[in-house]
Amino acid sequence: MPELPEVETVRRGLTPAMEGSLLVRAELRRPDLRFPFPADFSALVSGRRILSLGRRAKYLLIDLEGGDVIIAHLGMSGSFRVEEGAGSEIPGDFHHPRGKDEKHDHVIFHLDTANGPARVIYNDPRRFGFMDVTRREALASHAFFRELGEEPTGNVLDSDYLARRFTGKAQPLKSALLDQKNIAGLGNIYVCEALWRSGLSPMRAAGTLVDAKGKPKTSLKRLTDDIRAVIADAIAAGGSSLRDHIQTDGTLGYFQHSFSVYDREGEPCRTPGCSGTVARVVQAGRSTFYCPECQK
């Protein structure tokens, strides 16, 4: 499943074609994806100008004039394709090319852009993605968003916030970081990478990073900085999905080649001075990669 940096890359890739354009018509080629489309989806969004494209966690948000917002999730295999004139491009940074088989083109946004007519096509072979529409003022209370924690970008996520979430928790640190109620959009790859950067074991209790007064220890402050840094690095590199990800110019993303611990089982740890070997364990059904020697 694409993680937050991939969705952010898709948002940035779609923005030039969609932002400010008129959404002339939304064409639905089937009644559902992972979930059924709202019964009035096409009628609600057609004929509206697109004001902006945003993101919350792993959700793409398309704000329309009049106050409605299209919510889109890529699921396992979803991608958007932009067609202007005779050409097409796929916004994002997928490690292997995503399909252009038209039988999997399930949603087509017909646009009137500054450069003329265009189509933004949602293709999803597995149909695990989904779309919804809601009012902007109701977005925070929507079922998809109302329990989401802070974003792992910028300075909103800080160690004091995580200390409040982790106090007294015996839950393994990795599980606490993957809990979307704590941090929105943080996925398995980047949790492994951030924990390695911080020298923290994924198995240690989350509460051990908080002192007796409920304040963040130095280790939690370092981890918070490393979470923000690893996400920023991945966004700058265009994402790091391990499958089906290609940039708008057709080149592959390269952050996946910079993984320090993820998917490197049996290889030497890259921490300077560490003689350890990367190990793999399974936590809550997810692969965890870490160095038992330097992550404590």
PASEBA-1860 file (N, C-alpha, C; in nm, 3 decimals):
! residues 296
1> MPELPEVE> 0.085/-0.119/0.000/0.000/0.000/0.000/0.089/0.125/0.000 ~ 0.060/0.221/-0.088/0.139/0.345/-0.085/0.135/0.410/0.053 ~ 0.251/0.459/0.096/0.258/0.528/0.224/0.246/0.678/0.202 ~ 0.249/0.752/0.313/0.224/0.897/0.307/0.310/0.968/0.202 ~ 0.441/0.945/0.194/0.520/1.018/0.094/0.476/0.992/-0.050 ~ 0.430/0.869/-0.080/0.381/0.841/-0.215/0.254/0.920/-0.245 ~ 0.164/0.926/-0.147/0.039/1.001/-0.166/0.069/1.149/-0.183 ~ 0.164/1.199/-0.107/0.204/1.340/-0.121/0.264/1.365/-0.260
9> TVRRGLTP> 0.341/1.268/-0.311/0.398/1.281/-0.445/0.288/1.282/-0.551 ~ 0.187/1.197/-0.533/0.073/1.195/-0.625/0.001/1.330/-0.621 ~ -0.021/1.383/-0.502/-0.088/1.514/-0.489/-0.013/1.621/-0.567 ~ 0.119/1.624/-0.549/0.199/1.725/-0.618/0.196/1.704/-0.769 ~ 0.192/1.578/-0.812/0.188/1.550/-0.954/0.056/1.587/-1.020 ~ -0.054/1.574/-0.945/-0.186/1.605/-1.000/-0.218/1.755/-0.998 ~ -0.155/1.827/-0.907/-0.189/1.968/-0.886/-0.184/2.052/-1.014 ~ -0.079/2.045/-1.097/-0.076/2.132/-1.216/-0.194/2.113/-1.309
17> AMEGSLLV> -0.241/1.988/-1.323/-0.353/1.962/-1.415/-0.488/1.993/-1.352 ~ -0.501/1.971/-1.221/-0.634/1.976/-1.160/-0.665/2.109/-1.092 ~ -0.568/2.166/-1.021/-0.598/2.286/-0.942/-0.636/2.403/-1.031 ~ -0.752/2.461/-1.006/-0.802/2.572/-1.085/-0.883/2.531/-1.206 ~ -0.886/2.403/-1.238/-0.959/2.353/-1.354/-1.105/2.329/-1.321 ~ -1.187/2.327/-1.424/-1.329/2.296/-1.408/-1.347/2.145/-1.422 ~ -1.408/2.084/-1.321/-1.439/1.941/-1.330/-1.573/1.931/-1.406 ~ -1.562/1.916/-1.535/-1.681/1.918/-1.621/-1.773/1.802/-1.589
25> RAELRRPD> -1.713/1.682/-1.574/-1.795/1.563/-1.550/-1.710/1.455/-1.484 ~ -1.771/1.387/-1.387/-1.708/1.271/-1.325/-1.776/1.147/-1.381 ~ -1.700/1.067/-1.451/-1.753/0.946/-1.515/-1.717/0.824/-1.430 ~ -1.819/0.755/-1.381/-1.799/0.633/-1.302/-1.827/0.513/-1.391 ~ -1.730/0.424/-1.402/-1.744/0.308/-1.489/-1.788/0.182/-1.416 ~ -1.809/0.193/-1.287/-1.863/0.083/-1.208/-1.928/0.146/-1.084 ~ -2.016/0.073/-1.016/-2.087/0.132/-0.903/-2.006/0.138/-0.774 ~ -1.891/0.068/-0.772/-1.817/0.062/-0.647/-1.668/0.038/-0.674
33> LRFPFPAD> -1.589/0.063/-0.572/-1.450/0.019/-0.567/-1.443/-0.071/-0.444 ~ -1.364/-0.035/-0.344/-1.368/-0.113/-0.220/-1.504/-0.096/-0.153 ~ -1.559/0.026/-0.162/-1.692/0.056/-0.111/-1.774/0.114/-0.225 ~ -1.908/0.110/-0.217/-1.989/0.174/-0.320/-1.966/0.325/-0.323 ~ -1.974/0.384/-0.441/-1.971/0.529/-0.451/-2.100/0.585/-0.390 ~ -2.095/0.706/-0.333/-2.220/0.770/-0.292/-2.316/0.777/-0.411 ~ -2.442/0.757/-0.386/-2.540/0.749/-0.494/-2.539/0.873/-0.583 ~ -2.508/0.989/-0.527/-2.511/1.115/-0.603/-2.371/1.168/-0.629
41> FSALVSGR> -2.270/1.083/-0.626/-2.131/1.127/-0.637/-2.106/1.211/-0.761 ~ -2.142/1.158/-0.878/-2.114/1.229/-1.003/-2.187/1.363/-1.009 ~ -2.313/1.363/-0.969/-2.391/1.487/-0.973/-2.336/1.591/-0.877 ~ -2.286/1.547/-0.763/-2.234/1.640/-0.662/-2.109/1.712/-0.709 ~ -2.021/1.639/-0.779/-1.889/1.696/-0.811/-1.880/1.754/-0.952 ~ -1.967/1.713/-1.041/-1.959/1.761/-1.179/-2.000/1.908/-1.188 ~ -1.932/1.981/-1.275/-1.963/2.122/-1.295/-1.902/2.214/-1.191 ~ -1.813/2.161/-1.108/-1.750/2.241/-1.003/-1.604/2.271/-1.040
49> RILSLGRR> -1.556/2.387/-0.999/-1.416/2.419/-1.017/-1.335/2.361/-0.901 ~ -1.217/2.309/-0.931/-1.130/2.250/-0.830/-1.045/2.362/-0.769 ~ -1.063/2.385/-0.641/-0.994/2.494/-0.572/-0.853/2.455/-0.530 ~ -0.837/2.334/-0.478/-0.705/2.293/-0.430/-0.701/2.142/-0.412 ~ -0.579/2.090/-0.408/-0.556/1.951/-0.375/-0.477/1.943/-0.245 ~ -0.525/1.863/-0.152/-0.460/1.847/-0.024/-0.442/1.701/0.011 ~ -0.391/1.677/0.131/-0.369/1.541/0.178/-0.387/1.538/0.328 ~ -0.450/1.432/0.378/-0.457/1.404/0.521/-0.421/1.257/0.539
57> AKYLLIDL> -0.312/1.232/0.612/-0.259/1.096/0.625/-0.236/1.038/0.485 ~ -0.300/0.926/0.452/-0.282/0.865/0.320/-0.400/0.893/0.226 ~ -0.479/0.995/0.259/-0.595/1.031/0.179/-0.565/1.154/0.095 ~ -0.606/1.151/-0.030/-0.599/1.266/-0.119/-0.730/1.344/-0.106 ~ -0.721/1.476/-0.091/-0.838/1.561/-0.074/-0.848/1.660/-0.190 ~ -0.961/1.660/-0.259/-0.982/1.750/-0.373/-1.094/1.847/-0.335 ~ -1.056/1.971/-0.303/-1.154/2.071/-0.261/-1.220/2.135/-0.382 ~ -1.353/2.139/-0.381/-1.431/2.196/-0.490/-1.498/2.325/-0.446
65> EGGDVIIA> -1.525/2.413/-0.543/-1.600/2.533/-0.509/-1.738/2.492/-0.460 ~ -1.789/2.564/-0.364/-1.918/2.529/-0.305/-1.904/2.453/-0.175 ~ -1.780/2.411/-0.140/-1.758/2.352/-0.008/-1.752/2.201/-0.001 ~ -1.767/2.130/-0.114/-1.756/1.985/-0.111/-1.610/1.943/-0.130 ~ -1.577/1.826/-0.076/-1.442/1.770/-0.086/-1.451/1.625/-0.132 ~ -1.376/1.593/-0.237/-1.363/1.454/-0.280/-1.252/1.390/-0.198 ~ -1.281/1.276/-0.136/-1.183/1.200/-0.060/-1.144/1.079/-0.145 ~ -1.014/1.060/-0.169/-0.968/0.947/-0.250/-0.857/0.873/-0.178
73> HLGMSGSF> -0.865/0.740/-0.180/-0.762/0.655/-0.122/-0.716/0.557/-0.229 ~ -0.584/0.539/-0.244/-0.530/0.456/-0.351/-0.537/0.307/-0.324 ~ -0.564/0.268/-0.200/-0.568/0.125/-0.170/-0.435/0.059/-0.199 ~ -0.438/-0.063/-0.251/-0.315/-0.137/-0.279/-0.256/-0.105/-0.415 ~ -0.342/-0.082/-0.515/-0.293/-0.074/-0.653/-0.345/0.045/-0.730 ~ -0.409/0.140/-0.664/-0.468/0.253/-0.734/-0.365/0.354/-0.781 ~ -0.393/0.418/-0.893/-0.307/0.525/-0.945/-0.391/0.618/-1.030 ~ -0.342/0.741/-1.044/-0.406/0.839/-1.132/-0.320/0.859/-1.256
81> RVEEGAGS> -0.385/0.873/-1.368/-0.317/0.899/-1.496/-0.373/1.027/-1.555 ~ -0.286/1.118/-1.596/-0.329/1.244/-1.657/-0.313/1.233/-1.808 ~ -0.419/1.261/-1.880/-0.415/1.260/-2.026/-0.452/1.398/-2.078 ~ -0.357/1.461/-2.145/-0.379/1.591/-2.209/-0.338/1.577/-2.354 ~ -0.428/1.595/-2.446/-0.396/1.574/-2.587/-0.369/1.428/-2.613 ~ -0.257/1.398/-2.679/-0.224/1.261/-2.715/-0.139/1.191/-2.611 ~ -0.088/1.265/-2.511/0.003/1.207/-2.414/-0.065/1.173/-2.283 ~ 0.008/1.100/-2.200/-0.042/1.070/-2.066/0.076/1.052/-1.973
89> EIPGDFHH> 0.052/1.077/-1.845/0.155/1.057/-1.744/0.088/1.014/-1.614 ~ 0.162/0.941/-1.532/0.109/0.891/-1.406/0.176/0.966/-1.292 ~ 0.103/1.056/-1.222/0.164/1.127/-1.110/0.197/1.030/-0.998 ~ 0.313/1.047/-0.940/0.356/0.961/-0.830/0.498/0.915/-0.854 ~ 0.538/0.818/-0.775/0.675/0.770/-0.782/0.675/0.621/-0.751 ~ 0.620/0.541/-0.841/0.601/0.400/-0.816/0.721/0.320/-0.865 ~ 0.766/0.226/-0.782/0.889/0.151/-0.808/0.877/0.065/-0.934 ~ 0.759/0.013/-0.963/0.733/-0.059/-1.087/0.616/0.012/-1.156
97> PRGKDEKH> 0.617/0.019/-1.289/0.512/0.092/-1.360/0.372/0.042/-1.326 ~ 0.283/0.134/-1.301/0.143/0.097/-1.277/0.072/0.077/-1.409 ~ -0.032/-0.006/-1.405/-0.099/-0.046/-1.528/-0.175/0.066/-1.596 ~ -0.179/0.058/-1.729/-0.262/0.148/-1.806/-0.372/0.071/-1.878 ~ -0.397/-0.053/-1.836/-0.501/-0.134/-1.896/-0.636/-0.066/-1.871 ~ -0.702/-0.029/-1.979/-0.824/0.051/-1.967/-0.938/-0.023/-1.897 ~ -0.931/-0.155/-1.892/-1.039/-0.226/-1.823/-1.037/-0.199/-1.673 ~ -0.926/-0.145/-1.623/-0.917/-0.109/-1.482/-0.932/0.041/-1.459
105> DHVIFHLD> -0.970/0.116/-1.563/-1.000/0.259/-1.549/-1.141/0.273/-1.495 ~ -1.154/0.303/-1.367/-1.285/0.300/-1.302/-1.349/0.437/-1.284 ~ -1.267/0.542/-1.277/-1.319/0.678/-1.260/-1.243/0.770/-1.355 ~ -1.316/0.855/-1.427/-1.253/0.951/-1.516/-1.307/1.090/-1.483 ~ -1.216/1.180/-1.445/-1.252/1.319/-1.424/-1.223/1.394/-1.554 ~ -1.328/1.441/-1.620/-1.313/1.519/-1.743/-1.298/1.666/-1.703 ~ -1.185/1.725/-1.742/-1.151/1.859/-1.697/-1.144/1.958/-1.811 ~ -1.173/2.082/-1.779/-1.145/2.196/-1.867/-1.034/2.275/-1.799
113> TANGPARV> -0.911/2.260/-1.849/-0.795/2.322/-1.786/-0.753/2.447/-1.862 ~ -0.656/2.518/-1.809/-0.603/2.637/-1.876/-0.541/2.602/-2.010 ~ -0.501/2.476/-2.026/-0.440/2.431/-2.151/-0.535/2.354/-2.240 ~ -0.665/2.356/-2.205/-0.763/2.284/-2.285/-0.816/2.161/-2.213 ~ -0.893/2.078/-2.282/-0.953/1.959/-2.221/-0.846/1.860/-2.173 ~ -0.875/1.793/-2.065/-0.786/1.690/-2.011/-0.871/1.588/-1.935 ~ -0.809/1.473/-1.913/-0.875/1.368/-1.834/-0.779/1.320/-1.725 ~ -0.832/1.308/-1.605/-0.758/1.246/-1.496/-0.828/1.113/-1.467
121> IYNDPRRF> -0.755/1.005/-1.486/-0.814/0.871/-1.484/-0.764/0.794/-1.363 ~ -0.856/0.739/-1.287/-0.821/0.654/-1.173/-0.826/0.509/-1.216 ~ -0.710/0.442/-1.209/-0.696/0.302/-1.249/-0.665/0.219/-1.125 ~ -0.736/0.107/-1.108/-0.717/0.028/-0.985/-0.750/-0.119/-1.012 ~ -0.649/-0.200/-1.049/-0.675/-0.340/-1.081/-0.738/-0.419/-0.966 ~ -0.692/-0.394/-0.843/-0.744/-0.472/-0.730/-0.869/-0.413/-0.666 ~ -0.897/-0.288/-0.698/-1.015/-0.219/-0.647/-1.020/-0.213/-0.494 ~ -0.903/-0.193/-0.431/-0.900/-0.172/-0.286/-0.905/-0.023/-0.252
129> GFMDVTRR> -0.895/0.063/-0.351/-0.908/0.206/-0.328/-1.055/0.242/-0.311 ~ -1.080/0.368/-0.280/-1.219/0.412/-0.268/-1.226/0.564/-0.276 ~ -1.347/0.614/-0.302/-1.371/0.758/-0.308/-1.501/0.789/-0.236 ~ -1.505/0.908/-0.180/-1.623/0.957/-0.112/-1.629/1.107/-0.133 ~ -1.737/1.169/-0.093/-1.748/1.315/-0.100/-1.818/1.362/0.027 ~ -1.769/1.472/0.083/-1.829/1.527/0.204/-1.814/1.677/0.202 ~ -1.876/1.742/0.298/-1.861/1.886/0.312/-1.732/1.918/0.385 ~ -1.665/2.027/0.346/-1.539/2.065/0.409/-1.555/2.080/0.560
137> EALASHAF> -1.665/2.141/0.605/-1.683/2.163/0.748/-1.707/2.033/0.824 ~ -1.744/1.927/0.752/-1.768/1.798/0.817/-1.649/1.704/0.807 ~ -1.541/1.750/0.745/-1.429/1.661/0.717/-1.366/1.605/0.845 ~ -1.344/1.690/0.943/-1.276/1.647/1.066/-1.355/1.541/1.141 ~ -1.488/1.543/1.126/-1.572/1.446/1.196/-1.608/1.326/1.109 ~ -1.557/1.323/0.986/-1.583/1.210/0.896/-1.523/1.083/0.955 ~ -1.585/0.968/0.929/-1.540/0.841/0.985/-1.394/0.811/0.952 ~ -1.346/0.857/0.835/-1.207/0.831/0.797/-1.106/0.912/0.877
145> FRELGEEP> -1.150/1.025/0.933/-1.055/1.121/0.989/-1.070/1.151/1.138 ~ -1.185/1.124/1.195/-1.213/1.176/1.328/-1.120/1.122/1.437 ~ -1.058/1.006/1.416/-0.970/0.952/1.518/-0.822/0.957/1.479 ~ -0.791/1.025/1.370/-0.652/1.033/1.327/-0.570/1.123/1.418 ~ -0.445/1.083/1.441/-0.354/1.165/1.519/-0.289/1.274/1.437 ~ -0.182/1.329/1.490/-0.112/1.438/1.422/-0.035/1.384/1.300 ~ -0.012/1.474/1.205/0.067/1.439/1.085/0.216/1.433/1.121 ~ 0.290/1.341/1.058/0.434/1.333/1.085/0.516/1.428/0.999
153> TGNVLDSD> 0.460/1.541/0.966/0.530/1.641/0.885/0.528/1.774/0.959 ~ 0.624/1.860/0.926/0.629/1.990/0.989/0.662/1.979/1.138 ~ 0.621/2.079/1.214/0.655/2.084/1.356/0.535/2.059/1.447 ~ 0.420/2.023/1.388/0.301/1.999/1.471/0.322/1.876/1.558 ~ 0.383/1.772/1.498/0.418/1.653/1.575/0.540/1.685/1.660 ~ 0.524/1.683/1.792/0.639/1.710/1.879/0.645/1.605/1.990 ~ 0.755/1.607/2.065/0.777/1.505/2.166/0.681/1.517/2.284 ~ 0.635/1.638/2.313/0.537/1.653/2.421/0.406/1.584/2.386
161> YLARRFTG> 0.364/1.597/2.261/0.243/1.529/2.214/0.259/1.378/2.227 ~ 0.373/1.323/2.179/0.394/1.178/2.187/0.406/1.132/2.332 ~ 0.463/1.213/2.416/0.472/1.176/2.559/0.334/1.158/2.617 ~ 0.241/1.246/2.581/0.104/1.231/2.632/0.040/1.103/2.581 ~ 0.072/1.065/2.456/0.014/0.945/2.397/0.078/0.817/2.452 ~ 0.205/0.825/2.493/0.280/0.705/2.531/0.285/0.681/2.682 ~ 0.249/0.779/2.761/0.260/0.764/2.906/0.190/0.639/2.957 ~ 0.265/0.556/3.030/0.207/0.437/3.090/0.181/0.322/2.995
169> KAQPLKSA> 0.223/0.337/2.868/0.192/0.235/2.768/0.299/0.124/2.768 ~ 0.253/-0.001/2.786/0.341/-0.117/2.774/0.345/-0.167/2.630 ~ 0.266/-0.107/2.544/0.260/-0.144/2.403/0.398/-0.131/2.339 ~ 0.438/-0.227/2.253/0.566/-0.213/2.184/0.574/-0.082/2.107 ~ 0.692/-0.023/2.107/0.710/0.108/2.046/0.667/0.110/1.900 ~ 0.704/0.006/1.826/0.666/0.006/1.685/0.514/0.007/1.668 ~ 0.444/-0.072/1.748/0.297/-0.076/1.738/0.236/0.059/1.773 ~ 0.294/0.126/1.873/0.243/0.258/1.911/0.262/0.359/1.799
177> LLDQKNIA> 0.373/0.349/1.727/0.399/0.443/1.618/0.311/0.414/1.497 ~ 0.274/0.289/1.476/0.187/0.253/1.364/0.039/0.283/1.393 ~ 0.006/0.305/1.518/-0.132/0.335/1.556/-0.171/0.471/1.498 ~ -0.265/0.470/1.405/-0.304/0.594/1.336/-0.369/0.695/1.429 ~ -0.412/0.651/1.547/-0.466/0.745/1.644/-0.355/0.828/1.708 ~ -0.233/0.778/1.700/-0.118/0.852/1.753/-0.054/0.939/1.646 ~ -0.022/0.878/1.532/0.041/0.951/1.421/-0.030/0.911/1.292 ~ -0.081/1.008/1.220/-0.160/0.981/1.100/-0.071/0.957/0.979
185> GLGNIYVC> -0.087/0.841/0.916/-0.020/0.816/0.789/0.118/0.756/0.800 ~ 0.170/0.737/0.920/0.302/0.679/0.936/0.293/0.529/0.915 ~ 0.369/0.475/0.819/0.359/0.334/0.783/0.480/0.253/0.821 ~ 0.475/0.125/0.788/0.573/0.028/0.834/0.717/0.061/0.792 ~ 0.736/0.100/0.666/0.870/0.129/0.617/0.936/0.238/0.700 ~ 0.863/0.348/0.718/0.923/0.465/0.781/0.936/0.452/0.931 ~ 0.851/0.369/0.993/0.869/0.340/1.135/1.001/0.265/1.156 ~ 1.025/0.163/1.073/1.152/0.088/1.084/1.272/0.181/1.066
193> EALWRSGL> 1.265/0.268/0.966/1.377/0.357/0.938/1.399/0.459/1.050 ~ 1.290/0.514/1.103/1.303/0.614/1.210/1.358/0.550/1.338 ~ 1.313/0.430/1.370/1.363/0.363/1.490/1.511/0.330/1.477 ~ 1.553/0.291/1.357/1.696/0.265/1.336/1.778/0.393/1.354 ~ 1.730/0.502/1.295/1.802/0.629/1.309/1.814/0.669/1.455 ~ 1.712/0.638/1.534/1.709/0.679/1.674/1.780/0.581/1.766 ~ 1.816/0.462/1.715/1.881/0.363/1.798/1.788/0.300/1.900 ~ 1.658/0.292/1.866/1.559/0.239/1.959/1.503/0.106/1.910
201> SPMRAAGT> 1.488/0.014/2.001/1.433/-0.117/1.967/1.284/-0.106/1.940 ~ 1.236/-0.172/1.835/1.091/-0.171/1.809/1.012/-0.247/1.913 ~ 1.080/-0.330/1.994/1.010/-0.411/2.093/0.997/-0.344/2.230 ~ 1.074/-0.240/2.256/1.068/-0.178/2.389/0.933/-0.112/2.411 ~ 0.891/-0.102/2.535/0.762/-0.043/2.567/0.762/0.107/2.536 ~ 0.654/0.154/2.475/0.646/0.296/2.438/0.659/0.385/2.561 ~ 0.606/0.339/2.675/0.608/0.420/2.795/0.745/0.444/2.852 ~ 0.845/0.365/2.809/0.980/0.383/2.862/1.048/0.508/2.806
209> LVDAKGKP> 0.986/0.574/2.709/1.041/0.697/2.654/0.987/0.821/2.724 ~ 0.909/0.799/2.831/0.847/0.909/2.905/0.892/0.899/3.051 ~ 0.928/1.012/3.111/0.974/1.008/3.250/0.858/1.005/3.349 ~ 0.890/0.999/3.478/0.788/0.985/3.582/0.693/1.104/3.589 ~ 0.736/1.217/3.536/0.651/1.337/3.536/0.570/1.351/3.408 ~ 0.579/1.251/3.320/0.504/1.256/3.195/0.571/1.338/3.087 ~ 0.700/1.369/3.107/0.774/1.449/3.010/0.855/1.357/2.918 ~ 0.877/1.402/2.793/0.953/1.317/2.701/1.100/1.307/2.740
217> KTSLKRLT> 1.154/1.186/2.738/1.297/1.168/2.759/1.371/1.211/2.633 ~ 1.502/1.225/2.645/1.584/1.263/2.531/1.564/1.169/2.414 ~ 1.546/1.040/2.442/1.526/0.940/2.337/1.398/0.966/2.257 ~ 1.292/1.012/2.324/1.168/1.042/2.253/1.182/1.170/2.171 ~ 1.255/1.267/2.222/1.280/1.389/2.145/1.357/1.357/2.018 ~ 1.456/1.270/2.031/1.535/1.230/1.914/1.448/1.153/1.814 ~ 1.366/1.062/1.865/1.278/0.984/1.777/1.182/1.074/1.701 ~ 1.125/1.172/1.769/1.031/1.264/1.704/1.098/1.337/1.589
225> DDIRAVIA> 1.219/1.386/1.612/1.295/1.454/1.506/1.324/1.358/1.390 ~ 1.358/1.233/1.423/1.392/1.136/1.319/1.270/1.096/1.237 ~ 1.154/1.089/1.299/1.030/1.059/1.224/1.006/1.168/1.121 ~ 1.012/1.293/1.165/0.989/1.404/1.072/1.094/1.404/0.961 ~ 1.219/1.373/0.997/1.327/1.377/0.898/1.314/1.268/0.794 ~ 1.279/1.146/0.836/1.272/1.036/0.740/1.154/1.056/0.644 ~ 1.044/1.113/0.693/0.931/1.143/0.604/0.969/1.254/0.508 ~ 1.036/1.357/0.557/1.077/1.468/0.469/1.174/1.418/0.362
233> DAIAAGGS> 1.267/1.330/0.400/1.362/1.276/0.303/1.290/1.195/0.195 ~ 1.191/1.116/0.236/1.117/1.032/0.141/1.034/1.117/0.046 ~ 0.971/1.222/0.098/0.893/1.310/0.011/0.984/1.379/-0.090 ~ 1.099/1.426/-0.042/1.194/1.492/-0.131/1.243/1.400/-0.240 ~ 1.254/1.270/-0.208/1.300/1.171/-0.306/1.185/1.118/-0.391 ~ 1.063/1.158/-0.361/0.950/1.116/-0.442/0.882/0.991/-0.395 ~ 0.902/0.953/-0.267/0.835/0.834/-0.217/0.921/0.711/-0.227 ~ 0.871/0.601/-0.173/0.954/0.481/-0.171/0.874/0.353/-0.175
241> SLRDHIQT> 0.757/0.351/-0.235/0.681/0.226/-0.245/0.766/0.121/-0.314 ~ 0.749/-0.002/-0.271/0.830/-0.110/-0.324/0.767/-0.174/-0.447 ~ 0.652/-0.126/-0.489/0.588/-0.183/-0.607/0.500/-0.078/-0.673 ~ 0.491/-0.086/-0.804/0.394/-0.009/-0.881/0.404/0.142/-0.866 ~ 0.523/0.199/-0.862/0.532/0.343/-0.839/0.624/0.407/-0.942 ~ 0.576/0.507/-1.016/0.655/0.573/-1.121/0.628/0.722/-1.118 ~ 0.730/0.802/-1.141/0.714/0.947/-1.138/0.648/0.996/-1.267 ~ 0.605/1.124/-1.264/0.539/1.180/-1.381/0.630/1.184/-1.502
249> DGTLGYFQ> 0.762/1.191/-1.482/0.853/1.192/-1.596/0.901/1.052/-1.634 ~ 0.845/0.949/-1.567/0.877/0.812/-1.602/0.997/0.754/-1.531 ~ 1.068/0.833/-1.451/1.186/0.781/-1.382/1.146/0.714/-1.251 ~ 1.230/0.623/-1.205/1.203/0.554/-1.080/1.244/0.640/-0.962 ~ 1.176/0.619/-0.849/1.216/0.685/-0.727/1.338/0.617/-0.670 ~ 1.415/0.689/-0.590/1.540/0.634/-0.541/1.551/0.626/-0.390 ~ 1.450/0.670/-0.316/1.462/0.660/-0.171/1.469/0.514/-0.127 ~ 1.405/0.423/-0.204/1.411/0.283/-0.166/1.553/0.230/-0.167
257> HSFSVYDR> 1.643/0.291/-0.246/1.782/0.248/-0.248/1.859/0.304/-0.129 ~ 1.796/0.390/-0.051/1.861/0.451/0.064/1.814/0.390/0.196 ~ 1.733/0.284/0.190/1.689/0.221/0.314/1.811/0.175/0.394 ~ 1.811/0.209/0.519/1.922/0.170/0.605/1.896/0.037/0.675 ~ 1.769/0.004/0.695/1.737/-0.119/0.767/1.622/-0.197/0.703 ~ 1.525/-0.127/0.645/1.407/-0.196/0.592/1.446/-0.292/0.479 ~ 1.397/-0.416/0.487/1.418/-0.519/0.385/1.565/-0.554/0.366 ~ 1.646/-0.537/0.472/1.790/-0.566/0.463/1.831/-0.677/0.560
265> EGEPCRTP> 1.740/-0.772/0.582/1.768/-0.882/0.674/1.899/-0.953/0.636 ~ 1.983/-0.976/0.737/2.109/-1.047/0.716/2.224/-0.962/0.668 ~ 2.199/-0.835/0.639/2.305/-0.746/0.592/2.366/-0.669/0.710 ~ 2.489/-0.620/0.694/2.553/-0.546/0.803/2.477/-0.418/0.836 ~ 2.470/-0.387/0.965/2.408/-0.261/1.008/2.492/-0.144/0.956 ~ 2.425/-0.038/0.914/2.494/0.077/0.860/2.526/0.184/0.963 ~ 2.494/0.159/1.088/2.530/0.255/1.192/2.682/0.258/1.207 ~ 2.744/0.373/1.198/2.890/0.380/1.211/2.939/0.316/1.340
273> GCSGTVAR> 3.036/0.227/1.328/3.093/0.162/1.445/3.016/0.041/1.494 ~ 2.901/0.011/1.435/2.821/-0.103/1.479/2.863/-0.228/1.401 ~ 2.879/-0.338/1.471/2.917/-0.464/1.406/2.798/-0.558/1.394 ~ 2.677/-0.506/1.418/2.557/-0.589/1.416/2.509/-0.623/1.277 ~ 2.410/-0.710/1.272/2.347/-0.756/1.148/2.197/-0.729/1.155 ~ 2.141/-0.681/1.048/1.998/-0.650/1.044/1.917/-0.779/1.060 ~ 1.820/-0.776/1.151/1.733/-0.891/1.175/1.590/-0.857/1.136 ~ 1.512/-0.961/1.119/1.370/-0.945/1.087/1.287/-1.023/1.188
281> VVQAGRST> 1.186/-0.957/1.244/1.087/-1.024/1.328/0.949/-0.982/1.280 ~ 0.847/-1.054/1.323/0.710/-1.021/1.286/0.638/-0.967/1.409 ~ 0.582/-0.848/1.395/0.504/-0.787/1.501/0.366/-0.755/1.447 ~ 0.265/-0.811/1.510/0.126/-0.786/1.468/0.108/-0.811/1.319 ~ 0.173/-0.917/1.268/0.158/-0.954/1.128/0.241/-0.872/1.031 ~ 0.323/-0.780/1.081/0.404/-0.695/0.994/0.551/-0.724/1.016 ~ 0.629/-0.723/0.908/0.773/-0.744/0.919/0.839/-0.621/0.982 ~ 0.924/-0.646/1.079/1.002/-0.543/1.143/1.150/-0.570/1.116
289> FYCPECQK> 1.221/-0.471/1.066/1.364/-0.483/1.041/1.437/-0.390/1.137 ~ 1.539/-0.445/1.205/1.610/-0.364/1.303/1.746/-0.428/1.332 ~ 1.832/-0.355/1.401/1.962/-0.407/1.442/1.959/-0.436/1.591 ~ 1.964/-0.562/1.630/1.961/-0.596/1.773/2.082/-0.542/1.850 ~ 2.190/-0.513/1.778/2.313/-0.468/1.843/2.305/-0.322/1.888 ~ 2.254/-0.233/1.801/2.259/-0.091/1.835/2.121/-0.029/1.865 ~ 2.015/-0.104/1.843/1.882/-0.052/1.876/1.838/-0.113/2.008 ~ 1.832/-0.030/2.111/1.803/-0.076/2.247/1.676/-0.016/2.302
END
